[in-house]
């Protein structure tokens, strides 16, 4: 193109003035706007926070080894509890003679321990929820050790009774916390074998305790009965400190402690104490028709009614959680726990009376004769727990257990003066098989309907009610035996004047009869003991049949399926089969 054509007026020049150039500035950017807040139904779903019962620390490197160590600690402390519960039964005459005590003081040396351990268990469960399980367990173990120190150093019955009460308070905490800790260590599906192992320690400790107590009292000193606790307590304290890796004290513990329903606890403890004390001394220290028995019984029952009403309608944080009794399965499980405790301790107390009063065994041999019952109870408790852990079907096992128990206690009616050793071994073993089966299966029925938050309290409430049954069982067996023993003595005019006095102290009467040379009197008294104990066996058979009927009507196989917060707080009766969560700790 020619040069003059580049600047021709027909074509625009690229060198125009700036004023005629187009506006090349960027438009102003509008201010940023926030997206509108989504409506409630448009918000993304966030799962509810986990309840404290499922809040777990990181998984340990070797869970099996950790569980073995943890349960070794729990089995050790439960063995100690069972040992001290019945170790004084044979040694009390030696202690009473050495301390120059009365029969009343000797009676309270055993009873105070049982009462203190039973009535305080719900309080220990609440304290563990506030202060942490590990620290609360160590506190209970220290109290038990302190009680042993007081008992060893006692120079009179006042200090011995104080030591036994402190021991009982510590034992109540150790027993309740064992079941609370187990619910945090393993899932419901895994608890059977571990609960069975703990039950075996109880059966073994309760059986060999009279053997150890009698041997120490006769061959050494009765103070060693409490002194042997020290090495075990030291070992348990060290092992619990290093092997139990549980949740530390949660924040706000002091504030939660002030919010506890202390009025409810005071009402519960006072009502149970006032009600249980006359049950334990009725017919032994005082007649059942005496004012010292009737007045506290009526007052204690009235206080119990007040406590139930307060706990149900007034308390904002009930001592016994109402949600535990919402499902029919839970109610039946707790009723069965009461009856189970009555049967176990009644047999532990009155089978040795048969061996001493009828078979003529010594106190130590009678303790050895109780081994078939205790070994059957412990082994079947472990076996039942393992079987239930495979599929969580506990209803059939409970019904089988109560059926065997009913048959076993009925077979005890065949025990007489001429019963051979293999026969009474078999009969007592059958009763132990049934009770061992129910021992493990019953705890499943109490925990399965409970929510994840209520699971530790369901376990502790179950063992608390069973402890009450143990106290009631000893009292019930004593009442039935003494009334029957008294009536049979009154039938013979030779012994009628002594019937009331002899019935009150039937165990101590055995030694006096054994020192007599008159074979006729010994045979008559052996027959009287055997026939009086048959009334006890019959009552146990009726109680066992009642428990079997209760479980047949109301117990159902309830499996935990709690995937939402609503499901975790609602007890259910319909069966379901989700995956059972494993709790690592």
C-alpha positions as CSV (number, residue, x, y, z in Angstrom):
1,X,0.0,0.0,0.0
2,X,1.3,3.5,-0.8
3,X,2.5,5.6,2.1
4,X,0.0,8.3,1.5
5,X,-2.8,5.9,1.7
6,X,-2.0,5.0,5.3
7,X,-3.0,8.5,6.5
8,X,-5.9,9.0,4.3
9,X,-9.0,10.5,5.9
10,X,-11.1,7.4,5.0
11,X,-9.2,5.3,7.4
12,X,-9.0,6.0,11.2
13,X,-5.6,6.7,12.6
14,X,-4.2,4.6,15.4
15,X,-2.7,7.8,16.9
16,X,-5.9,9.4,18.0
17,X,-6.0,11.6,21.0
18,X,-6.5,10.1,24.4
19,X,-9.7,11.9,24.8
20,X,-11.2,10.2,21.9
21,X,-10.1,6.7,23.0
22,X,-12.7,4.3,24.5
23,X,-13.0,3.8,28.3
24,X,-10.8,0.9,29.1
25,X,-11.2,1.0,33.0
26,X,-12.5,-2.1,34.8
27,X,-16.0,-1.8,36.2
28,X,-16.2,-1.7,40.0
29,X,-16.5,-5.2,41.6
30,X,-19.7,-5.6,43.7
31,X,-19.1,-6.4,47.4
32,X,-19.0,-10.1,48.2
33,X,-22.3,-11.5,49.4
34,X,-22.6,-14.4,51.9
35,X,-24.6,-17.3,50.7
36,X,-28.0,-17.5,52.4
37,X,-28.0,-19.6,55.6
38,X,-29.6,-23.0,54.8
39,X,-32.9,-23.8,56.4
40,X,-33.0,-26.4,59.1
41,X,-34.1,-29.1,56.7
42,X,-31.3,-28.1,54.2
43,X,-28.5,-28.3,56.7
44,X,-26.1,-31.3,56.4
45,X,-26.7,-34.1,59.0
46,X,-24.3,-34.2,61.9
47,X,-24.3,-37.2,64.1
48,X,-25.2,-36.6,67.8
49,X,-22.2,-36.4,70.2
50,X,-21.3,-39.8,71.6
51,X,-22.5,-40.4,75.1
52,X,-19.9,-40.6,77.8
53,X,-20.3,-44.3,78.1
54,X,-19.0,-44.7,74.5
55,X,-16.3,-42.1,74.6
56,X,-13.1,-44.1,74.1
57,X,-9.4,-43.4,74.2
58,X,-7.2,-44.8,71.4
59,X,-7.0,-48.5,71.0
60,X,-4.1,-50.1,72.9
61,X,-1.5,-52.0,70.8
62,X,-2.5,-55.5,72.3
63,X,-6.1,-55.5,73.4
64,X,-6.2,-59.2,74.5
65,X,-3.2,-58.7,76.8
66,X,-4.7,-55.6,78.2
67,X,-8.0,-57.3,79.0
68,X,-6.3,-60.2,80.7
69,X,-4.3,-57.8,82.9
70,X,-7.4,-55.7,83.7
71,X,-9.6,-58.6,84.6
72,X,-6.8,-60.2,86.7
73,X,-7.0,-57.0,88.8
74,X,-10.8,-57.2,89.0
75,X,-10.8,-60.9,89.9
76,X,-8.2,-60.3,92.6
77,X,-10.3,-57.6,94.3
78,X,-13.5,-59.7,94.0
79,X,-11.8,-62.7,95.5
80,X,-10.7,-60.6,98.5
81,X,-14.3,-59.3,98.9
82,X,-15.7,-62.9,98.8
83,X,-13.1,-64.1,101.2
84,X,-13.8,-61.4,103.9
85,X,-17.5,-61.9,103.5
86,X,-17.6,-65.3,105.1
87,X,-14.1,-65.8,106.7
88,X,-15.3,-65.0,110.2
89,X,-18.1,-67.6,110.3
90,X,-15.8,-70.3,111.9
91,X,-13.4,-68.0,113.7
92,X,-16.0,-65.9,115.7
93,X,-15.9,-68.1,118.8
94,X,-12.1,-67.6,119.1
95,X,-12.4,-63.9,118.5
96,X,-15.2,-63.5,121.1
97,X,-13.2,-65.4,123.7
98,X,-10.0,-63.4,123.0
99,X,-11.7,-60.0,123.0
100,X,-14.1,-60.9,125.8
101,X,-17.1,-59.9,123.7
102,X,-20.7,-60.8,124.0
103,X,-22.9,-62.8,121.6
104,X,-24.5,-59.6,120.4
105,X,-21.1,-58.1,119.5
106,X,-20.1,-61.3,117.7
107,X,-23.3,-61.3,115.7
108,X,-22.6,-57.7,114.5
109,X,-19.0,-58.5,113.5
110,X,-20.5,-60.4,110.5
111,X,-23.7,-58.5,109.9
112,X,-22.2,-55.0,109.9
113,X,-19.9,-56.0,107.0
114,X,-22.8,-57.3,104.9
115,X,-25.0,-54.3,105.5
116,X,-22.3,-51.7,104.8
117,X,-21.3,-53.5,101.6
118,X,-24.9,-53.7,100.3
119,X,-26.5,-50.3,101.0
120,X,-23.7,-48.1,99.6
121,X,-23.3,-49.7,96.2
122,X,-25.5,-47.2,94.2
123,X,-23.5,-44.3,95.7
124,X,-20.3,-45.8,94.5
125,X,-21.7,-46.2,91.0
126,X,-22.6,-42.5,90.9
127,X,-19.2,-41.5,92.3
128,X,-17.5,-43.4,89.6
129,X,-19.5,-41.5,87.0
130,X,-18.4,-38.2,88.5
131,X,-14.8,-38.9,89.6
132,X,-13.7,-41.6,87.1
133,X,-13.7,-45.4,87.6
134,X,-10.0,-45.8,88.3
135,X,-9.7,-43.2,91.0
136,X,-12.9,-44.4,92.6
137,X,-11.8,-48.0,92.5
138,X,-8.5,-47.1,94.2
139,X,-10.4,-45.1,96.9
140,X,-12.6,-48.2,97.6
141,X,-9.5,-50.4,97.8
142,X,-7.8,-48.0,100.2
143,X,-10.9,-48.1,102.4
144,X,-10.9,-51.8,102.4
145,X,-7.2,-51.8,103.4
146,X,-7.9,-49.3,106.2
147,X,-10.6,-51.5,107.6
148,X,-8.2,-54.4,107.6
149,X,-5.7,-52.3,109.6
150,X,-8.3,-51.4,112.2
151,X,-9.4,-55.0,112.5
152,X,-5.9,-56.3,113.0
153,X,-5.1,-53.6,115.6
154,X,-8.3,-54.0,117.5
155,X,-8.1,-54.6,121.2
156,X,-11.8,-54.7,121.7
157,X,-15.0,-55.3,119.8
158,X,-15.7,-51.6,119.3
159,X,-12.6,-51.2,117.1
160,X,-13.2,-54.5,115.4
161,X,-16.8,-53.5,114.5
162,X,-15.5,-50.2,113.1
163,X,-12.9,-52.0,111.0
164,X,-15.6,-54.4,109.7
165,X,-17.9,-51.4,108.7
166,X,-15.0,-49.7,106.9
167,X,-14.2,-53.0,105.2
168,X,-17.8,-53.4,104.1
169,X,-17.9,-49.8,102.7
170,X,-14.8,-50.6,100.6
171,X,-16.2,-53.9,99.5
172,X,-19.4,-52.3,98.3
173,X,-17.4,-50.0,96.1
174,X,-15.2,-52.8,94.7
175,X,-18.1,-54.9,93.8
176,X,-20.2,-52.1,92.2
177,X,-17.2,-50.7,90.3
178,X,-16.2,-54.2,88.9
179,X,-19.5,-54.3,87.0
180,X,-19.2,-50.7,86.0
181,X,-15.7,-51.1,84.7
182,X,-16.6,-54.3,82.8
183,X,-19.3,-52.4,80.8
184,X,-16.6,-49.9,79.7
185,X,-13.9,-52.5,78.9
186,X,-15.9,-54.9,76.6
187,X,-19.1,-54.9,74.6
188,X,-22.2,-56.7,75.8
189,X,-21.4,-59.6,73.5
190,X,-18.1,-60.2,75.2
191,X,-19.1,-59.7,78.8
192,X,-20.4,-63.2,79.4
193,X,-17.0,-65.0,79.8
194,X,-15.6,-62.1,81.8
195,X,-18.6,-61.9,84.2
196,X,-18.4,-65.7,84.5
197,X,-14.8,-65.4,85.5
198,X,-15.6,-62.8,88.2
199,X,-18.5,-65.0,89.4
200,X,-16.1,-68.0,89.8
201,X,-13.9,-65.9,92.0
202,X,-16.9,-65.1,94.2
203,X,-17.9,-68.8,94.5
204,X,-14.3,-69.9,95.2
205,X,-13.6,-67.2,97.7
206,X,-16.9,-67.8,99.6
207,X,-16.1,-71.5,99.9
208,X,-12.5,-71.5,101.0
209,X,-13.0,-68.6,103.4
210,X,-14.3,-70.8,106.3
211,X,-11.4,-73.2,105.7
212,X,-8.8,-70.4,105.9
213,X,-10.5,-68.7,108.8
214,X,-10.8,-71.9,110.8
215,X,-7.2,-72.9,110.2
216,X,-5.8,-69.5,111.1
217,X,-7.9,-69.2,114.2
218,X,-7.0,-72.7,115.5
219,X,-3.3,-72.9,114.5
220,X,-2.1,-69.3,114.5
221,X,-4.0,-66.2,115.5
222,X,-7.3,-64.8,114.4
223,X,-5.6,-61.5,113.5
224,X,-4.0,-63.2,110.6
225,X,-7.5,-63.5,109.1
226,X,-7.3,-59.8,108.4
227,X,-3.5,-59.6,108.1
228,X,-3.5,-61.8,105.0
229,X,-5.3,-59.0,103.1
230,X,-2.3,-56.7,103.2
231,X,-0.1,-58.3,100.5
232,X,-3.1,-58.8,98.2
233,X,-4.2,-55.2,98.7
234,X,-0.8,-53.9,98.0
235,X,-0.6,-56.1,94.8
236,X,-4.1,-54.9,93.7
237,X,-3.2,-51.2,94.3
238,X,0.0,-51.5,92.2
239,X,-1.6,-53.5,89.5
240,X,-4.7,-51.3,89.2
241,X,-2.4,-48.2,88.9
242,X,-0.4,-49.6,86.0
243,X,-2.8,-52.0,84.3
244,X,-6.2,-50.3,84.4
245,X,-6.2,-47.6,81.7
246,X,-9.5,-46.0,82.3
247,X,-11.0,-42.6,81.7
248,X,-9.5,-40.0,84.0
249,X,-11.6,-37.8,86.1
250,X,-14.0,-35.8,83.8
251,X,-14.1,-32.0,84.0
252,X,-16.5,-30.5,86.4
253,X,-16.4,-33.3,88.9
254,X,-16.8,-31.0,91.9
255,X,-19.8,-29.3,90.4
256,X,-21.4,-32.7,89.6
257,X,-20.7,-33.9,93.1
258,X,-22.7,-31.0,94.5
259,X,-25.6,-31.9,92.2
260,X,-25.9,-35.4,93.5
261,X,-29.2,-36.2,95.1
262,X,-27.8,-36.5,98.6
263,X,-31.2,-36.4,100.2
264,X,-32.2,-39.4,98.1
265,X,-29.0,-41.3,99.1
266,X,-29.6,-40.5,102.8
267,X,-33.2,-41.7,102.5
268,X,-32.2,-44.9,100.7
269,X,-29.3,-45.8,103.1
270,X,-31.3,-45.1,106.2
271,X,-34.4,-46.9,105.1
272,X,-32.5,-50.0,104.0
273,X,-30.4,-50.1,107.2
274,X,-33.5,-49.7,109.4
275,X,-35.3,-52.4,107.5
276,X,-32.5,-54.9,107.2
277,X,-31.2,-54.7,110.7
278,X,-34.2,-56.3,112.4
279,X,-34.3,-59.0,109.6
280,X,-30.8,-60.0,110.6
281,X,-31.3,-60.2,114.3
282,X,-34.9,-61.4,114.4
283,X,-35.1,-64.8,116.0
284,X,-31.4,-64.6,117.0
285,X,-31.0,-61.7,119.3
286,X,-34.7,-60.9,119.8
287,X,-37.9,-62.7,119.1
288,X,-39.9,-61.9,116.0
289,X,-42.7,-60.7,118.1
290,X,-40.5,-58.4,120.2
291,X,-40.8,-54.7,119.9
292,X,-37.1,-54.5,119.1
293,X,-37.9,-56.4,115.9
294,X,-41.4,-55.2,114.9
295,X,-40.8,-51.4,115.4
296,X,-37.8,-51.0,113.2
297,X,-39.3,-53.4,110.6
298,X,-42.4,-51.2,110.3
299,X,-40.4,-48.0,110.3
300,X,-38.0,-49.3,107.8
301,X,-40.8,-50.4,105.4
302,X,-42.4,-47.0,105.7
303,X,-39.1,-45.3,104.9
304,X,-38.6,-47.6,101.9
305,X,-42.0,-46.5,100.6
306,X,-41.1,-42.9,101.0
307,X,-37.8,-43.5,99.2
308,X,-39.6,-45.1,96.2
309,X,-42.0,-42.3,96.0
310,X,-39.3,-39.7,96.3
311,X,-37.1,-41.4,93.7
312,X,-39.9,-41.8,91.2
313,X,-41.7,-38.4,91.4
314,X,-39.5,-35.9,93.2
315,X,-35.8,-36.4,92.5
316,X,-34.4,-34.7,89.4
317,X,-31.4,-37.1,89.4
318,X,-32.8,-40.4,90.9
319,X,-30.5,-42.6,92.9
320,X,-32.0,-45.6,91.1
321,X,-32.6,-44.6,87.5
322,X,-36.2,-45.0,86.5
323,X,-35.3,-45.9,82.9
324,X,-33.8,-49.2,84.1
325,X,-37.2,-50.5,85.0
326,X,-39.0,-49.3,81.8
327,X,-38.7,-52.6,80.0
328,X,-40.4,-55.8,81.2
329,X,-37.2,-57.7,80.6
330,X,-35.3,-55.4,83.0
331,X,-37.9,-55.7,85.7
332,X,-37.8,-59.5,85.5
333,X,-34.0,-59.5,85.5
334,X,-33.8,-57.4,88.7
335,X,-36.5,-59.5,90.4
336,X,-34.5,-62.6,89.5
337,X,-31.3,-61.0,90.9
338,X,-33.0,-60.6,94.3
339,X,-34.1,-64.2,94.4
340,X,-30.7,-65.4,93.1
341,X,-28.9,-63.6,95.9
342,X,-31.3,-65.1,98.4
343,X,-30.7,-68.7,97.2
344,X,-26.9,-68.4,96.8
345,X,-26.1,-67.1,100.3
346,X,-28.8,-69.2,102.0
347,X,-27.1,-72.3,100.6
348,X,-23.6,-71.0,101.5
349,X,-24.7,-70.5,105.1
350,X,-27.0,-73.6,105.6
351,X,-25.3,-76.3,103.7
352,X,-22.4,-76.2,106.1
353,X,-25.0,-76.4,108.9
354,X,-26.2,-79.7,107.4
355,X,-22.6,-81.1,107.2
356,X,-21.8,-80.1,110.8
357,X,-25.2,-80.8,112.5
358,X,-26.2,-83.9,110.6
359,X,-23.1,-85.5,109.1
360,X,-21.0,-84.6,112.1
361,X,-18.2,-82.9,110.2
362,X,-15.9,-80.3,111.7
363,X,-16.1,-76.7,110.7
364,X,-13.1,-77.1,108.4
365,X,-14.4,-80.3,106.8
366,X,-17.8,-78.7,106.3
367,X,-16.1,-75.9,104.3
368,X,-14.4,-78.6,102.2
369,X,-17.7,-80.3,101.6
370,X,-19.1,-77.1,100.1
371,X,-16.5,-77.3,97.3
372,X,-18.8,-79.3,94.9
373,X,-21.4,-76.6,95.1
374,X,-19.0,-73.7,94.6
375,X,-17.0,-75.4,91.8
376,X,-20.2,-76.2,89.9
377,X,-21.5,-72.7,90.4
378,X,-18.3,-71.1,89.1
379,X,-17.7,-73.4,86.2
380,X,-21.2,-73.1,84.9
381,X,-21.1,-69.4,85.3
382,X,-18.1,-69.2,83.0
383,X,-19.5,-71.7,80.5
384,X,-22.8,-70.0,80.3
385,X,-21.2,-66.6,79.7
386,X,-19.1,-68.0,76.8
387,X,-22.1,-69.6,75.2
388,X,-24.2,-66.4,75.4
389,X,-21.3,-64.4,74.0
390,X,-21.7,-66.3,70.7
391,X,-25.2,-65.1,69.8
392,X,-26.6,-63.0,72.8
393,X,-29.4,-65.5,73.3
394,X,-29.8,-65.5,77.0
395,X,-33.5,-66.3,77.6
396,X,-33.2,-70.0,77.0
397,X,-30.2,-70.2,79.3
398,X,-32.0,-68.4,82.0
399,X,-35.0,-70.7,81.8
400,X,-32.7,-73.8,81.8
401,X,-30.8,-72.4,84.8
402,X,-33.8,-71.7,86.9
403,X,-35.3,-75.1,86.0
404,X,-32.1,-76.9,87.1
405,X,-32.0,-74.7,90.3
406,X,-35.6,-75.6,91.1
407,X,-34.9,-79.3,90.6
408,X,-31.6,-79.1,92.5
409,X,-33.1,-77.4,95.6
410,X,-36.0,-79.9,95.4
411,X,-33.5,-82.8,95.4
412,X,-31.9,-81.3,98.6
413,X,-35.1,-82.5,100.4
414,X,-33.6,-86.0,100.1
415,X,-30.6,-85.1,102.4
416,X,-30.9,-87.0,105.7
417,X,-28.8,-88.5,108.4
418,X,-27.9,-91.6,106.4
419,X,-27.1,-89.8,103.1
420,X,-24.0,-91.2,101.5
421,X,-21.1,-88.8,100.4
422,X,-21.6,-89.3,96.6
423,X,-25.3,-88.5,97.0
424,X,-24.9,-85.2,98.7
425,X,-22.0,-84.3,96.4
426,X,-24.3,-84.8,93.4
427,X,-27.3,-83.1,94.9
428,X,-25.4,-79.9,96.0
429,X,-23.6,-79.9,92.6
430,X,-26.9,-79.8,90.7
431,X,-28.1,-76.8,92.7
432,X,-24.7,-75.1,91.9
433,X,-25.1,-75.8,88.2
434,X,-28.4,-74.0,88.0
435,X,-27.3,-71.1,90.1
436,X,-24.1,-70.7,88.1
437,X,-26.0,-70.7,84.8
438,X,-28.4,-67.9,86.1
439,X,-25.4,-66.0,87.6
440,X,-24.1,-65.1,84.2
441,X,-27.2,-65.1,82.1
442,X,-29.2,-62.8,84.4
443,X,-26.7,-60.0,84.0
444,X,-27.3,-60.0,80.3
445,X,-31.0,-59.6,80.7
446,X,-30.5,-56.6,82.9
447,X,-28.0,-54.8,80.5
448,X,-29.5,-55.6,77.1
449,X,-32.6,-53.3,77.3
450,X,-30.6,-50.5,78.8
451,X,-29.3,-47.5,76.8
452,X,-25.6,-47.0,76.3
453,X,-25.6,-44.3,78.9
454,X,-27.5,-46.5,81.4
455,X,-25.4,-49.6,80.8
456,X,-23.0,-49.1,83.7
457,X,-25.8,-48.3,86.1
458,X,-27.8,-51.3,84.9
459,X,-24.8,-53.5,85.8
460,X,-24.3,-51.9,89.2
461,X,-28.0,-51.9,90.1
462,X,-28.2,-55.6,89.2
463,X,-25.4,-56.5,91.6
464,X,-26.8,-54.1,94.3
465,X,-30.2,-55.8,94.2
466,X,-28.4,-59.2,94.3
467,X,-26.5,-58.0,97.4
468,X,-29.8,-57.1,99.1
469,X,-31.0,-60.6,98.2
470,X,-28.0,-62.1,100.0
471,X,-28.8,-60.3,103.2
472,X,-32.5,-61.3,102.9
473,X,-31.6,-64.9,102.1
474,X,-29.6,-65.3,105.3
475,X,-32.4,-63.7,107.3
476,X,-35.1,-65.8,105.6
477,X,-33.2,-69.1,106.1
478,X,-32.5,-68.3,109.7
479,X,-36.2,-67.6,110.4
480,X,-37.5,-70.7,108.7
481,X,-34.9,-73.0,110.3
482,X,-35.3,-71.6,113.8
483,X,-39.1,-71.9,113.8
484,X,-39.0,-75.4,112.5
485,X,-36.2,-76.4,114.9
486,X,-38.1,-74.9,117.8
487,X,-41.4,-76.7,116.9
488,X,-39.7,-80.1,116.6
489,X,-37.9,-79.7,119.9
490,X,-41.2,-78.8,121.6
491,X,-42.7,-82.0,120.4
492,X,-40.5,-83.9,122.7
493,X,-41.2,-83.2,126.4
494,X,-37.6,-83.8,127.3
495,X,-36.3,-80.8,125.3
496,X,-39.4,-78.6,125.2
497,X,-38.2,-76.3,128.1
498,X,-34.9,-75.6,126.1
499,X,-36.5,-75.2,122.7
500,X,-36.5,-71.4,122.5
501,X,-32.9,-71.1,123.8
502,X,-31.5,-73.8,121.6
503,X,-33.2,-72.5,118.5
504,X,-31.6,-69.1,118.9
505,X,-28.0,-70.6,118.9
506,X,-28.3,-73.7,116.8
507,X,-24.9,-73.5,115.2
508,X,-23.1,-73.2,118.6
509,X,-25.2,-76.1,120.0
510,X,-23.5,-78.5,117.6
511,X,-20.2,-78.4,119.4
512,X,-22.0,-79.0,122.8
513,X,-23.8,-82.0,121.4
514,X,-20.6,-83.4,119.9
515,X,-19.0,-83.5,123.3
516,X,-21.8,-85.6,124.8
517,X,-21.4,-89.4,125.2
518,X,-25.1,-90.1,124.8
519,X,-25.6,-91.5,121.3
520,X,-29.4,-91.3,121.6
521,X,-29.3,-87.5,122.1
522,X,-26.8,-87.1,119.3
523,X,-29.0,-89.1,116.9
524,X,-32.1,-87.2,117.9
525,X,-30.5,-83.9,117.4
526,X,-29.1,-84.9,114.0
527,X,-32.5,-85.9,112.9
528,X,-33.9,-82.6,114.2
529,X,-31.4,-80.7,112.3
530,X,-32.0,-82.6,109.1
531,X,-35.8,-82.2,109.3
532,X,-35.6,-78.5,110.1
533,X,-33.3,-77.9,107.2
534,X,-35.8,-79.5,104.9
535,X,-38.1,-76.6,105.5
536,X,-35.3,-74.3,104.3
537,X,-34.8,-76.4,101.1
538,X,-38.5,-76.4,100.4
539,X,-38.7,-72.6,100.7
540,X,-35.7,-72.3,98.3
541,X,-37.4,-74.6,95.8
542,X,-40.6,-72.5,95.9
543,X,-38.5,-69.3,95.4
544,X,-36.7,-70.8,92.5
545,X,-39.9,-72.0,90.8
546,X,-41.3,-68.4,91.2
547,X,-38.2,-67.0,89.5
548,X,-38.5,-69.5,86.7
549,X,-42.2,-68.5,86.2
550,X,-41.3,-64.7,86.2
551,X,-38.6,-65.3,83.6
552,X,-40.8,-67.5,81.4
553,X,-43.5,-64.8,81.3
554,X,-41.5,-61.6,80.9
555,X,-37.9,-62.3,79.8
556,X,-37.2,-61.7,76.1
557,X,-34.0,-61.7,74.0
558,X,-33.4,-58.0,73.6
559,X,-30.3,-57.1,71.5
560,X,-28.8,-53.7,71.5
561,X,-29.4,-51.8,68.3
562,X,-28.8,-48.1,69.1
563,X,-27.6,-46.2,66.1
564,X,-29.3,-42.9,66.9
565,X,-29.6,-40.9,70.1
566,X,-33.3,-41.6,70.3
567,X,-32.7,-45.3,70.2
568,X,-30.0,-45.1,72.8
569,X,-32.3,-43.6,75.3
570,X,-35.4,-45.7,74.7
571,X,-35.7,-49.2,76.2
572,X,-37.1,-51.7,73.8
573,X,-38.8,-55.1,73.9
574,X,-38.6,-56.1,70.3
575,X,-35.6,-58.2,69.2
576,X,-33.2,-56.9,66.6
577,X,-29.9,-58.1,65.2
578,X,-27.5,-55.3,64.3
579,X,-23.7,-55.5,64.6
580,X,-22.7,-55.3,68.3
581,X,-20.1,-52.5,68.8
582,X,-16.8,-53.4,70.4
583,X,-15.7,-50.9,73.0
584,X,-11.9,-50.4,72.9
585,X,-10.3,-48.8,75.9
